[in-house]
Amino acid sequence: MRTAVLGFLIVAGLVIVGWAANPPRGDDALPRAPLSQLQATMANPEMIVASASVGEKFQQLAVIDTKLRVMSVYHVDFATGAIALKSVRNFQYDQQMTQFNAKEPLPDDLRALIPPR
């Protein structure tokens, strides 16, 4: 489970760095932080921020607190700059599930095929 969380966090960090290096171009694009500022904010391994444009109206920010295992999602309105909290989720127990929306073979089926050591 820790490996999955770590993998997700690494991918999220790479997405942020890639996005900062090639920000969207356009008249309605929000000002972007330079890559050097982004790296400085990534110095705190307990907080990760991932950003994405949602259509032409909103910027979506996902804030992940790795210590508390909580993720928050915000929308920032391009026109007004207003920030709206959309969702908060404690994912501590999500990471302890053995299956969710899984397809066959299920994890328990695979585990049954492995001989005990």
A tleap script that builds the chain and sets N, CA, C and O, in Angstrom:
source leaprc.protein.ff14SB
mol = sequence {
  NMET ARG THR ALA VAL LEU GLY PHE LEU ILE
  VAL ALA GLY LEU VAL ILE VAL GLY TRP ALA
  ALA ASN PRO PRO ARG GLY ASP ASP ALA LEU
  PRO ARG ALA PRO LEU SER GLN LEU GLN ALA
  THR MET ALA ASN PRO GLU MET ILE VAL ALA
  SER ALA SER VAL GLY GLU LYS PHE GLN GLN
  LEU ALA VAL ILE ASP THR LYS LEU ARG VAL
  MET SER VAL TYR HIE VAL ASP PHE ALA THR
  GLY ALA ILE ALA LEU LYS SER VAL ARG ASN
  PHE GLN TYR ASP GLN GLN MET THR GLN PHE
  ASN ALA LYS GLU PRO LEU PRO ASP ASP LEU
  ARG ALA LEU ILE PRO PRO CARG
}
set mol.1.N position { 0.811 -1.185 0.000 }
set mol.1.CA position { 0.000 0.000 0.000 }
set mol.1.C position { 0.864 1.261 0.000 }
set mol.1.O position { 0.566 2.219 -0.713 }
set mol.2.N position { 1.918 1.261 0.789 }
set mol.2.CA position { 2.792 2.432 0.826 }
set mol.2.C position { 3.434 2.679 -0.525 }
set mol.2.O position { 3.644 3.825 -0.923 }
set mol.3.N position { 3.749 1.588 -1.237 }
set mol.3.CA position { 4.355 1.715 -2.552 }
set mol.3.C position { 3.391 2.389 -3.518 }
set mol.3.O position { 3.805 3.217 -4.330 }
set mol.4.N position { 2.112 2.042 -3.437 }
set mol.4.CA position { 1.112 2.656 -4.310 }
set mol.4.C position { 0.985 4.143 -4.026 }
set mol.4.O position { 0.932 4.949 -4.955 }
set mol.5.N position { 0.937 4.515 -2.757 }
set mol.5.CA position { 0.836 5.926 -2.385 }
set mol.5.C position { 2.088 6.674 -2.840 }
set mol.5.O position { 1.988 7.764 -3.403 }
set mol.6.N position { 3.251 6.100 -2.603 }
set mol.6.CA position { 4.503 6.741 -3.011 }
set mol.6.C position { 4.536 6.905 -4.527 }
set mol.6.O position { 4.941 7.955 -5.027 }
set mol.7.N position { 4.116 5.880 -5.260 }
set mol.7.CA position { 4.086 5.962 -6.719 }
set mol.7.C position { 3.166 7.068 -7.187 }
set mol.7.O position { 3.514 7.826 -8.093 }
set mol.8.N position { 1.974 7.171 -6.569 }
set mol.8.CA position { 1.037 8.233 -6.922 }
set mol.8.C position { 1.643 9.605 -6.663 }
set mol.8.O position { 1.517 10.509 -7.489 }
set mol.9.N position { 2.290 9.758 -5.534 }
set mol.9.CA position { 2.874 11.047 -5.186 }
set mol.9.C position { 4.009 11.427 -6.136 }
set mol.9.O position { 4.157 12.597 -6.488 }
set mol.10.N position { 4.803 10.457 -6.547 }
set mol.10.CA position { 5.885 10.730 -7.495 }
set mol.10.C position { 5.313 11.150 -8.837 }
set mol.10.O position { 5.787 12.109 -9.446 }
set mol.11.N position { 4.290 10.433 -9.302 }
set mol.11.CA position { 3.660 10.787 -10.571 }
set mol.11.C position { 3.056 12.188 -10.486 }
set mol.11.O position { 3.194 12.980 -11.418 }
set mol.12.N position { 2.388 12.499 -9.371 }
set mol.12.CA position { 1.803 13.830 -9.200 }
set mol.12.C position { 2.889 14.899 -9.251 }
set mol.12.O position { 2.694 15.945 -9.870 }
set mol.13.N position { 4.020 14.656 -8.616 }
set mol.13.CA position { 5.127 15.608 -8.650 }
set mol.13.C position { 5.671 15.807 -10.049 }
set mol.13.O position { 5.976 16.932 -10.444 }
set mol.14.N position { 5.795 14.720 -10.807 }
set mol.14.CA position { 6.281 14.823 -12.185 }
set mol.14.C position { 5.298 15.589 -13.069 }
set mol.14.O position { 5.709 16.356 -13.939 }
set mol.15.N position { 4.001 15.379 -12.845 }
set mol.15.CA position { 2.994 16.118 -13.604 }
set mol.15.C position { 3.114 17.603 -13.316 }
set mol.15.O position { 3.028 18.417 -14.235 }
set mol.16.N position { 3.311 17.968 -12.067 }
set mol.16.CA position { 3.434 19.376 -11.695 }
set mol.16.C position { 4.654 19.991 -12.367 }
set mol.16.O position { 4.562 21.073 -12.947 }
set mol.17.N position { 5.783 19.320 -12.298 }
set mol.17.CA position { 7.010 19.850 -12.904 }
set mol.17.C position { 6.837 19.983 -14.413 }
set mol.17.O position { 7.237 20.993 -14.993 }
set mol.18.N position { 6.247 18.975 -15.057 }
set mol.18.CA position { 6.026 19.042 -16.499 }
set mol.18.C position { 5.080 20.160 -16.879 }
set mol.18.O position { 5.301 20.853 -17.872 }
set mol.19.N position { 4.032 20.340 -16.100 }
set mol.19.CA position { 3.079 21.405 -16.358 }
set mol.19.C position { 3.733 22.769 -16.188 }
set mol.19.O position { 3.479 23.672 -16.985 }
set mol.20.N position { 4.564 22.937 -15.173 }
set mol.20.CA position { 5.218 24.225 -14.931 }
set mol.20.C position { 6.209 24.554 -16.041 }
set mol.20.O position { 6.397 25.722 -16.379 }
set mol.21.N position { 6.844 23.532 -16.608 }
set mol.21.CA position { 7.809 23.767 -17.675 }
set mol.21.C position { 7.113 24.161 -18.976 }
set mol.21.O position { 7.699 24.874 -19.790 }
set mol.22.N position { 5.866 23.709 -19.188 }
set mol.22.CA position { 5.114 24.017 -20.408 }
set mol.22.C position { 3.710 24.455 -20.047 }
set mol.22.O position { 2.755 23.727 -20.317 }
set mol.23.N position { 3.555 25.643 -19.435 }
set mol.23.CA position { 2.217 26.086 -19.033 }
set mol.23.C position { 1.350 26.349 -20.252 }
set mol.23.O position { 1.871 26.638 -21.330 }
set mol.24.N position { 0.007 26.253 -20.095 }
set mol.24.CA position { -0.878 26.529 -21.218 }
set mol.24.C position { -0.723 27.964 -21.679 }
set mol.24.O position { -0.541 28.874 -20.869 }
set mol.25.N position { -0.796 28.156 -22.979 }
set mol.25.CA position { -0.684 29.496 -23.549 }
set mol.25.C position { -2.080 29.942 -23.965 }
set mol.25.O position { -2.856 29.151 -24.501 }
set mol.26.N position { -2.388 31.170 -23.723 }
set mol.26.CA position { -3.689 31.683 -24.123 }
set mol.26.C position { -4.003 32.956 -23.367 }
set mol.26.O position { -3.381 33.264 -22.351 }
set mol.27.N position { -4.969 33.685 -23.874 }
set mol.27.CA position { -5.326 34.958 -23.253 }
set mol.27.C position { -5.914 34.778 -21.862 }
set mol.27.O position { -5.739 35.635 -20.996 }
set mol.28.N position { -6.622 33.650 -21.640 }
set mol.28.CA position { -7.277 33.457 -20.350 }
set mol.28.C position { -6.420 32.659 -19.368 }
set mol.28.O position { -6.891 32.310 -18.286 }
set mol.29.N position { -5.159 32.366 -19.732 }
set mol.29.CA position { -4.298 31.579 -18.839 }
set mol.29.C position { -3.919 32.405 -17.614 }
set mol.29.O position { -3.580 33.583 -17.723 }
set mol.30.N position { -3.983 31.771 -16.451 }
set mol.30.CA position { -3.559 32.442 -15.225 }
set mol.30.C position { -2.050 32.571 -15.206 }
set mol.30.O position { -1.364 31.753 -15.819 }
set mol.31.N position { -1.509 33.570 -14.524 }
set mol.31.CA position { -0.060 33.643 -14.399 }
set mol.31.C position { 0.457 32.396 -13.694 }
set mol.31.O position { -0.151 31.938 -12.726 }
set mol.32.N position { 1.555 31.848 -14.159 }
set mol.32.CA position { 2.112 30.620 -13.616 }
set mol.32.C position { 3.387 30.924 -12.835 }
set mol.32.O position { 4.141 31.834 -13.180 }
set mol.33.N position { 3.611 30.152 -11.789 }
set mol.33.CA position { 4.838 30.300 -11.013 }
set mol.33.C position { 6.007 29.748 -11.811 }
set mol.33.O position { 5.875 28.710 -12.459 }
set mol.34.N position { 7.146 30.422 -11.778 }
set mol.34.CA position { 8.323 29.880 -12.449 }
set mol.34.C position { 8.699 28.529 -11.846 }
set mol.34.O position { 8.383 28.245 -10.691 }
set mol.35.N position { 9.379 27.697 -12.646 }
set mol.35.CA position { 9.753 26.356 -12.211 }
set mol.35.C position { 10.558 26.405 -10.917 }
set mol.35.O position { 10.380 25.543 -10.056 }
set mol.36.N position { 11.440 27.392 -10.756 }
set mol.36.CA position { 12.253 27.463 -9.544 }
set mol.36.C position { 11.381 27.653 -8.303 }
set mol.36.O position { 11.681 27.081 -7.255 }
set mol.37.N position { 10.314 28.438 -8.399 }
set mol.37.CA position { 9.406 28.614 -7.270 }
set mol.37.C position { 8.640 27.333 -6.987 }
set mol.37.O position { 8.394 26.994 -5.829 }
set mol.38.N position { 8.261 26.619 -8.043 }
set mol.38.CA position { 7.546 25.370 -7.872 }
set mol.38.C position { 8.405 24.350 -7.138 }
set mol.38.O position { 7.921 23.655 -6.245 }
set mol.39.N position { 9.677 24.258 -7.510 }
set mol.39.CA position { 10.567 23.321 -6.842 }
set mol.39.C position { 10.735 23.693 -5.370 }
set mol.39.O position { 10.847 22.810 -4.519 }
set mol.40.N position { 10.753 24.973 -5.065 }
set mol.40.CA position { 10.894 25.399 -3.673 }
set mol.40.C position { 9.687 24.952 -2.861 }
set mol.40.O position { 9.837 24.565 -1.702 }
set mol.41.N position { 8.492 24.996 -3.446 }
set mol.41.CA position { 7.313 24.571 -2.702 }
set mol.41.C position { 7.293 23.057 -2.541 }
set mol.41.O position { 6.668 22.549 -1.610 }
set mol.42.N position { 7.971 22.320 -3.437 }
set mol.42.CA position { 8.010 20.868 -3.342 }
set mol.42.C position { 9.026 20.404 -2.298 }
set mol.42.O position { 9.162 19.205 -2.056 }
set mol.43.N position { 9.735 21.343 -1.684 }
set mol.43.CA position { 10.715 20.975 -0.665 }
set mol.43.C position { 10.044 20.384 0.568 }
set mol.43.O position { 10.695 19.668 1.329 }
set mol.44.N position { 8.763 20.663 0.786 }
set mol.44.CA position { 8.026 20.094 1.906 }
set mol.44.C position { 7.363 18.804 1.428 }
set mol.44.O position { 6.350 18.863 0.732 }
set mol.45.N position { 7.911 17.640 1.785 }
set mol.45.CA position { 7.378 16.381 1.267 }
set mol.45.C position { 6.006 16.011 1.837 }
set mol.45.O position { 5.379 15.062 1.367 }
set mol.46.N position { 5.540 16.743 2.833 }
set mol.46.CA position { 4.247 16.425 3.427 }
set mol.46.C position { 3.082 17.072 2.682 }
set mol.46.O position { 1.931 16.694 2.903 }
set mol.47.N position { 3.353 18.035 1.808 }
set mol.47.CA position { 2.294 18.720 1.063 }
set mol.47.C position { 2.631 18.684 -0.422 }
set mol.47.O position { 3.715 19.093 -0.837 }
set mol.48.N position { 1.692 18.192 -1.208 }
set mol.48.CA position { 1.866 18.125 -2.652 }
set mol.48.C position { 0.663 18.801 -3.288 }
set mol.48.O position { -0.470 18.610 -2.847 }
set mol.49.N position { 0.914 19.598 -4.330 }
set mol.49.CA position { -0.162 20.268 -5.047 }
set mol.49.C position { -0.082 19.872 -6.514 }
set mol.49.O position { 0.971 19.987 -7.141 }
set mol.50.N position { -1.197 19.406 -7.052 }
set mol.50.CA position { -1.301 19.088 -8.476 }
set mol.50.C position { -2.349 20.012 -9.071 }
set mol.50.O position { -3.394 20.246 -8.465 }
set mol.51.N position { -2.071 20.537 -10.258 }
set mol.51.CA position { -2.946 21.516 -10.874 }
set mol.51.C position { -3.326 21.072 -12.283 }
set mol.51.O position { -2.524 20.460 -12.990 }
set mol.52.N position { -4.558 21.388 -12.684 }
set mol.52.CA position { -5.021 21.081 -14.038 }
set mol.52.C position { -6.133 22.051 -14.416 }
set mol.52.O position { -6.904 22.490 -13.563 }
set mol.53.N position { -6.205 22.378 -15.694 }
set mol.53.CA position { -7.309 23.203 -16.175 }
set mol.53.C position { -8.533 22.325 -16.357 }
set mol.53.O position { -8.440 21.199 -16.848 }
set mol.54.N position { -9.689 22.857 -15.952 }
set mol.54.CA position { -10.953 22.149 -16.119 }
set mol.54.C position { -11.773 22.995 -17.089 }
set mol.54.O position { -12.395 23.985 -16.702 }
set mol.55.N position { -11.760 22.591 -18.338 }
set mol.55.CA position { -12.448 23.373 -19.353 }
set mol.55.C position { -11.802 24.741 -19.488 }
set mol.55.O position { -10.596 24.899 -19.298 }
set mol.56.N position { -12.618 25.716 -19.815 }
set mol.56.CA position { -12.116 27.083 -19.996 }
set mol.56.C position { -12.465 27.975 -18.816 }
set mol.56.O position { -12.151 29.166 -18.830 }
set mol.57.N position { -13.117 27.413 -17.782 }
set mol.57.CA position { -13.587 28.244 -16.673 }
set mol.57.C position { -12.769 28.120 -15.405 }
set mol.57.O position { -12.637 29.090 -14.658 }
set mol.58.N position { -12.212 26.932 -15.144 }
set mol.58.CA position { -11.620 26.690 -13.838 }
set mol.58.C position { -10.223 26.111 -13.919 }
set mol.58.O position { -9.857 25.437 -14.882 }
set mol.59.N position { -9.459 26.390 -12.887 }
set mol.59.CA position { -8.193 25.722 -12.594 }
set mol.59.C position { -8.501 24.815 -11.404 }
set mol.59.O position { -9.068 25.272 -10.411 }
set mol.60.N position { -8.137 23.547 -11.493 }
set mol.60.CA position { -8.374 22.624 -10.386 }
set mol.60.C position { -7.065 22.370 -9.651 }
set mol.60.O position { -6.045 22.060 -10.266 }
set mol.61.N position { -7.105 22.502 -8.339 }
set mol.61.CA position { -5.942 22.228 -7.503 }
set mol.61.C position { -6.268 21.067 -6.580 }
set mol.61.O position { -7.281 21.082 -5.881 }
set mol.62.N position { -5.407 20.068 -6.580 }
set mol.62.CA position { -5.526 18.962 -5.637 }
set mol.62.C position { -4.382 19.111 -4.649 }
set mol.62.O position { -3.214 19.076 -5.037 }
set mol.63.N position { -4.711 19.275 -3.382 }
set mol.63.CA position { -3.721 19.443 -2.324 }
set mol.63.C position { -3.701 18.149 -1.517 }
set mol.63.O position { -4.717 17.731 -0.962 }
set mol.64.N position { -2.531 17.523 -1.463 }
set mol.64.CA position { -2.401 16.235 -0.781 }
set mol.64.C position { -1.483 16.403 0.416 }
set mol.64.O position { -0.324 16.792 0.269 }
set mol.65.N position { -2.000 16.111 1.598 }
set mol.65.CA position { -1.209 16.127 2.822 }
set mol.65.C position { -0.819 14.679 3.103 }
set mol.65.O position { -1.640 13.878 3.549 }
set mol.66.N position { 0.449 14.355 2.835 }
set mol.66.CA position { 0.889 12.966 2.968 }
set mol.66.C position { 0.992 12.523 4.424 }
set mol.66.O position { 0.911 11.329 4.712 }
set mol.67.N position { 1.170 13.461 5.334 }
set mol.67.CA position { 1.268 13.101 6.746 }
set mol.67.C position { -0.103 12.748 7.317 }
set mol.67.O position { -0.253 11.745 8.015 }
set mol.68.N position { -1.100 13.575 7.016 }
set mol.68.CA position { -2.460 13.326 7.511 }
set mol.68.C position { -3.237 12.384 6.598 }
set mol.68.O position { -4.309 11.910 6.972 }
set mol.69.N position { -2.709 12.106 5.396 }
set mol.69.CA position { -3.368 11.268 4.385 }
set mol.69.C position { -4.736 11.822 4.021 }
set mol.69.O position { -5.747 11.120 4.057 }
set mol.70.N position { -4.739 13.110 3.667 }
set mol.70.CA position { -5.961 13.805 3.284 }
set mol.70.C position { -5.719 14.515 1.953 }
set mol.70.O position { -4.657 15.096 1.727 }
set mol.71.N position { -6.719 14.455 1.083 }
set mol.71.CA position { -6.654 15.151 -0.200 }
set mol.71.C position { -7.812 16.131 -0.277 }
set mol.71.O position { -8.949 15.787 0.047 }
set mol.72.N position { -7.517 17.356 -0.708 }
set mol.72.CA position { -8.540 18.384 -0.887 }
set mol.72.C position { -8.501 18.851 -2.339 }
set mol.72.O position { -7.427 18.956 -2.931 }
set mol.73.N position { -9.668 19.130 -2.909 }
set mol.73.CA position { -9.754 19.597 -4.288 }
set mol.73.C position { -10.446 20.953 -4.294 }
set mol.73.O position { -11.506 21.136 -3.694 }
set mol.74.N position { -9.813 21.904 -4.994 }
set mol.74.CA position { -10.332 23.267 -5.106 }
set mol.74.C position { -10.498 23.628 -6.572 }
set mol.74.O position { -9.761 23.132 -7.424 }
set mol.75.N position { -11.472 24.498 -6.872 }
set mol.75.CA position { -11.587 25.100 -8.196 }
set mol.75.C position { -11.334 26.592 -8.047 }
set mol.75.O position { -11.881 27.244 -7.158 }
set mol.76.N position { -10.494 27.121 -8.934 }
set mol.76.CA position { -10.214 28.549 -8.980 }
set mol.76.C position { -10.831 29.072 -10.273 }
set mol.76.O position { -10.469 28.625 -11.362 }
set mol.77.N position { -11.758 30.016 -10.155 }
set mol.77.CA position { -12.436 30.594 -11.314 }
set mol.77.C position { -11.471 31.494 -12.066 }
set mol.77.O position { -10.907 32.420 -11.484 }
set mol.78.N position { -11.270 31.229 -13.372 }
set mol.78.CA position { -10.351 32.040 -14.165 }
set mol.78.C position { -10.792 33.500 -14.220 }
set mol.78.O position { -9.956 34.402 -14.165 }
set mol.79.N position { -12.089 33.735 -14.328 }
set mol.79.CA position { -12.592 35.095 -14.510 }
set mol.79.C position { -12.482 35.933 -13.248 }
set mol.79.O position { -12.097 37.100 -13.318 }
set mol.80.N position { -12.812 35.361 -12.093 }
set mol.80.CA position { -12.883 36.152 -10.863 }
set mol.80.C position { -11.773 35.859 -9.863 }
set mol.80.O position { -11.495 36.672 -8.981 }
set mol.81.N position { -11.138 34.695 -10.000 }
set mol.81.CA position { -10.130 34.295 -9.019 }
set mol.81.C position { -10.729 33.691 -7.763 }
set mol.81.O position { -10.004 33.355 -6.826 }
set mol.82.N position { -12.059 33.547 -7.737 }
set mol.82.CA position { -12.726 32.968 -6.573 }
set mol.82.C position { -12.304 31.506 -6.413 }
set mol.82.O position { -12.168 30.771 -7.390 }
set mol.83.N position { -12.102 31.107 -5.158 }
set mol.83.CA position { -11.683 29.744 -4.850 }
set mol.83.C position { -12.835 29.025 -4.154 }
set mol.83.O position { -13.416 29.533 -3.195 }
set mol.84.N position { -13.155 27.820 -4.661 }
set mol.84.CA position { -14.234 27.026 -4.071 }
set mol.84.C position { -13.699 25.648 -3.709 }
set mol.84.O position { -13.095 24.966 -4.537 }
set mol.85.N position { -13.927 25.249 -2.464 }
set mol.85.CA position { -13.573 23.900 -2.027 }
set mol.85.C position { -14.596 22.941 -2.605 }
set mol.85.O position { -15.796 23.112 -2.388 }
set mol.86.N position { -14.137 21.925 -3.345 }
set mol.86.CA position { -15.036 20.975 -3.997 }
set mol.86.C position { -15.123 19.647 -3.264 }
set mol.86.O position { -16.179 19.015 -3.250 }
set mol.87.N position { -14.014 19.215 -2.649 }
set mol.87.CA position { -14.026 17.890 -2.038 }
set mol.87.C position { -12.864 17.760 -1.062 }
set mol.87.O position { -11.797 18.340 -1.263 }
set mol.88.N position { -13.091 16.986 0.003 }
set mol.88.CA position { -12.033 16.625 0.949 }
set mol.88.C position { -12.207 15.147 1.251 }
set mol.88.O position { -13.323 14.679 1.475 }
set mol.89.N position { -11.095 14.411 1.256 }
set mol.89.CA position { -11.193 12.975 1.540 }
set mol.89.C position { -9.964 12.507 2.291 }
set mol.89.O position { -8.830 12.787 1.903 }
set mol.90.N position { -10.213 11.790 3.373 }
set mol.90.CA position { -9.149 11.109 4.088 }
set mol.90.C position { -8.960 9.766 3.392 }
set mol.90.O position { -9.867 8.935 3.401 }
set mol.91.N position { -7.791 9.543 2.788 }
set mol.91.CA position { -7.578 8.319 2.019 }
set mol.91.C position { -6.792 7.263 2.789 }
set mol.91.O position { -6.331 6.289 2.193 }
set mol.92.N position { -6.633 7.433 4.085 }
set mol.92.CA position { -5.897 6.465 4.894 }
set mol.92.C position { -6.495 5.065 4.757 }
set mol.92.O position { -5.768 4.092 4.559 }
set mol.93.N position { -7.808 4.968 4.861 }
set mol.93.CA position { -8.450 3.655 4.818 }
set mol.93.C position { -8.633 3.153 3.384 }
set mol.93.O position { -8.738 1.948 3.155 }
set mol.94.N position { -8.670 4.074 2.424 }
set mol.94.CA position { -8.724 3.650 1.022 }
set mol.94.C position { -7.517 2.774 0.699 }
set mol.94.O position { -7.643 1.775 -0.010 }
set mol.95.N position { -6.363 3.143 1.211 }
set mol.95.CA position { -5.124 2.441 0.896 }
set mol.95.C position { -5.051 1.064 1.556 }
set mol.95.O position { -4.167 0.272 1.229 }
set mol.96.N position { -5.963 0.772 2.475 }
set mol.96.CA position { -5.959 -0.522 3.147 }
set mol.96.C position { -6.927 -1.526 2.512 }
set mol.96.O position { -7.011 -2.673 2.951 }
set mol.97.N position { -7.652 -1.093 1.486 }
set mol.97.CA position { -8.588 -1.987 0.810 }
set mol.97.C position { -7.813 -2.964 -0.071 }
set mol.97.O position { -6.798 -2.598 -0.664 }
set mol.98.N position { -8.284 -4.187 -0.155 }
set mol.98.CA position { -7.621 -5.160 -1.022 }
set mol.98.C position { -8.202 -5.140 -2.428 }
set mol.98.O position { -7.546 -5.588 -3.369 }
set mol.99.N position { -9.435 -4.623 -2.594 }
set mol.99.CA position { -10.014 -4.507 -3.926 }
set mol.99.C position { -11.154 -3.504 -3.910 }
set mol.99.O position { -11.846 -3.327 -2.907 }
set mol.100.N position { -11.324 -2.856 -5.047 }
set mol.100.CA position { -12.439 -1.937 -5.264 }
set mol.100.C position { -12.571 -1.772 -6.771 }
set mol.100.O position { -11.606 -1.411 -7.444 }
set mol.101.N position { -13.736 -2.031 -7.292 }
set mol.101.CA position { -13.952 -2.009 -8.741 }
set mol.101.C position { -12.980 -2.937 -9.450 }
set mol.101.O position { -12.595 -2.677 -10.590 }
set mol.102.N position { -12.579 -4.012 -8.791 }
set mol.102.CA position { -11.615 -4.951 -9.367 }
set mol.102.C position { -12.321 -5.889 -10.338 }
set mol.102.O position { -13.514 -6.168 -10.210 }
set mol.103.N position { -11.559 -6.361 -11.302 }
set mol.103.CA position { -12.067 -7.345 -12.255 }
set mol.103.C position { -11.317 -8.646 -12.038 }
set mol.103.O position { -10.222 -8.658 -11.475 }
set mol.104.N position { -11.911 -9.735 -12.485 }
set mol.104.CA position { -11.284 -11.041 -12.299 }
set mol.104.C position { -9.989 -11.122 -13.104 }
set mol.104.O position { -9.914 -10.612 -14.222 }
set mol.105.N position { -8.993 -11.750 -12.544 }
set mol.105.CA position { -8.962 -12.438 -11.251 }
set mol.105.C position { -8.839 -11.434 -10.103 }
set mol.105.O position { -8.044 -10.497 -10.162 }
set mol.106.N position { -9.625 -11.646 -9.083 }
set mol.106.CA position { -9.619 -10.779 -7.906 }
set mol.106.C position { -8.380 -11.049 -7.063 }
set mol.106.O position { -7.811 -12.138 -7.144 }
set mol.107.N position { -7.951 -10.084 -6.256 }
set mol.107.CA position { -6.762 -10.281 -5.429 }
set mol.107.C position { -6.834 -11.524 -4.541 }
set mol.107.O position { -5.832 -12.221 -4.379 }
set mol.108.N position { -7.997 -11.809 -3.966 }
set mol.108.CA position { -8.124 -13.006 -3.118 }
set mol.108.C position { -7.957 -14.287 -3.934 }
set mol.108.O position { -7.407 -15.269 -3.437 }
set mol.109.N position { -8.429 -14.283 -5.190 }
set mol.109.CA position { -8.257 -15.446 -6.066 }
set mol.109.C position { -6.779 -15.689 -6.356 }
set mol.109.O position { -6.316 -16.829 -6.334 }
set mol.110.N position { -6.043 -14.613 -6.628 }
set mol.110.CA position { -4.605 -14.737 -6.896 }
set mol.110.C position { -3.856 -15.203 -5.665 }
set mol.110.O position { -2.958 -16.041 -5.755 }
set mol.111.N position { -4.229 -14.654 -4.504 }
set mol.111.CA position { -3.566 -15.024 -3.245 }
set mol.111.C position { -3.761 -16.507 -2.968 }
set mol.111.O position { -2.859 -17.151 -2.432 }
set mol.112.N position { -4.921 -17.066 -3.321 }
set mol.112.CA position { -5.201 -18.476 -3.087 }
set mol.112.C position { -4.336 -19.380 -3.964 }
set mol.112.O position { -4.121 -20.542 -3.620 }
set mol.113.N position { -3.842 -18.874 -5.080 }
set mol.113.CA position { -3.006 -19.670 -5.982 }
set mol.113.C position { -1.552 -19.774 -5.504 }
set mol.113.O position { -0.823 -20.669 -5.933 }
set mol.114.N position { -1.137 -18.878 -4.632 }
set mol.114.CA position { 0.246 -18.865 -4.161 }
set mol.114.C position { 0.377 -19.802 -2.969 }
set mol.114.O position { -0.345 -19.652 -1.984 }
set mol.115.N position { 1.295 -20.774 -3.046 }
set mol.115.CA position { 1.444 -21.708 -1.921 }
set mol.115.C position { 2.024 -20.986 -0.696 }
set mol.115.O position { 2.846 -20.082 -0.844 }
set mol.116.N position { 1.605 -21.377 0.496 }
set mol.116.CA position { 2.152 -20.743 1.715 }
set mol.116.C position { 3.647 -21.046 1.838 }
set mol.116.O position { 4.128 -22.092 1.401 }
set mol.117.N position { 4.355 -20.112 2.438 }
set mol.117.CA position { 5.815 -20.269 2.617 }
set mol.117.C position { 6.144 -20.830 3.956 }
set mol.117.O position { 7.318 -21.026 4.271 }
savepdb mol mol.pdb
quit
